[in-house]
Amino acid sequence: MAEGRHMMHTIRTLALAASALASTALAGPLAAETIAIRAGSVITDAASDPTGPATIMVEDGRIVSITPGHGAVTADREIDLAAKTVLPGLIDLHTHLTGDPGGDFWKEATEPDEWGVVVGAKNARLTALAGFTTVREAGSGKDTAFSLRRGTAEGLVPGPRIVAAGPALSIIGGHGDVNGFRSEVNELLDSGFTCTGPVECAAKVRLASQNGADVIKITATGGVLSQQGRGLEAHFTPEEMKAIADTAHSLGLKVMAHAHGARGIQQAAEAGIDSIEHGTYLDEAAAKAMKANGTVLVPTLMALEGVSEGLGKGVYTPTVETKIRAVQPLMASLVSRARQYGVTVAFGTDAGVYQHGRNAEELGLMKKQGMTDREVLASATTVAAKVLGMESQIGKLAPGYSADIIAVDGNPLADVTVLEEVDFVMVRGRVIE
C-alpha cells in the first residue's frame, strides 16, 4: 500500500512539473534588458578617430546600434558617460588569473587546485575593473581556469571572458613540469601533460582538447621562474612541435608557445605554432621565421617589471634570480627588434607574475619601444581579437559585437596611458563593479 501511495505521489509530482514546464514554454523567455549608454565620444576601433557625443544601445549582451547624439530612446536603463571617451574593452592574451606572484614554489605541494578558483575569482574582477574584458588564460591547474571560465560566462563571478588553455604541455622536467621537489613529490604533482616524441605529444594535445582547452599552451623553451636551471633554449624537438601544431590545428585550436631562446622561437615558428609568448632572445633568424609563418609575438613586458621588483628581497630562489638577471637587458628592445623584421606584436602581459590589475601598464612599455598610441591600442583590441580568431565578436564597437565596453577620461589615441585609469567596464552587457 505504501509503495502504491508513493507511486501515485510521484506521478502527480511529475504531472505538475510537466504542466509548469509547459506554462513556461508558452510564456516564452523574459524580454532582454535594453541599455542606452550616453557617451561623450566613441572610439569604435583603433583605426577610427573619436566621434562626438553618441548613444550606444545594448540588448541581450550585444551592441544593437551606435548613433550620433543623445536623442530620445526607449531603454530599460540609461548609463551616463557623457563626460567620458567610450571604447572597446581591452584584451590580454597572456594571463594567469588562478595564481598570484611570489617565489613560494613549494606551495604547489600544500595548496589544492581548488584554491586556484578562489584566487582566480578575486583576480578576474580586478582584471575586468582594469579595463580587460577578454583574457587568454595561459596555463593553470587541470580544471581551475575552466571552472573560472564558466563562472564569468554565466555571470556568477564578475570578470572578463576567458579563453583557457588549462595545463601547459612540456617536456619531462622542463618548464611547465614539476621541479624542485623530491622525486616522489614531483611524480605525485605531475599534471599528466608532459610528452616525449611526436606521437605522445599529439595524444596530449587531443587530451587537452578533450578536457576543454580553448587553446593549446606549450613551453617550447626553458623558463625564468621554474626551478630547473638548464637554460632557456629549445625543449621540444622540431618534430614534436610540428606534431603539436598540426594536431591542434586539425582540431580547430591554436597553439601558444612560451619561448625565450632564439632557436626555440625559430623552431616553434617553423613548426606552425601561432604565437610566441615572451620571445626574449629573439634574433634575426627567429624573427624572419616568425614573419614568414605569420607567427605573432606576445611580448609580456610586464612580466619582467614584476619579477625585477622582487629581486634581492628573498622572493625568488638563487636559481631563478640568476635567470631574471640574465633576461633583464633584453626586454627593453624586444618589441622594436620584432617590428624591425615585420613581426606582428599583440598585447599580453603575463599577469600573475606581477600583481593582477596592473595589466594596462604594458601599454606604456610598448609605446616606449617605438609603437604609436594607435598601434598599441590596436594590439590590445583588433590585433588581439584576430589572434584569438574572434575578430567578428570582440575588439570593436559595432552592431552585433559583444557589449564589451570601457570608458576613460581623455583620448587614448593621443596618450594610450590614460587606459591605466578606467572608469567604467561592461563585459557581455554586464556592468562590472
Secondary structure, DSSP 8 states (H G I E B T S, - for coil): -HHHHHHHHHHHHHHHHHHHHHHHHHH------EEEEEEEEE--STTS---SSEEEEEETTEEEEEEES------SEEEEEEEEEEEE-EEEEEE-TT----S-GGGGGTS-THHHHHHHHHHHHHHHHTTEEEEEE---STTHHHHHHHHHHTTSS---EEEE--S-BB-TTSTTS--SS-HHHHHHH--S-B--SHHHHHHHHHHHHHHT-SSEEEE-B--SSSS--S-SSB-S-HHHHHHHHHHHHHTT--EEEEE-SHHHHHHHHHHT-SEEEE-TT--HHHHHHHHHHT-EEE--HHHHHHHHTTTTTTSS-HHHHHHHHHHHHHHTTHHHHHHHTT--B-----BTSS-TT-TTHHHHHHHHTT--HHHHHHHTTHHHHHHTT-TTTSSS--TTSB--EEEESS-TTT-GGGGGS--EEEETTEE--
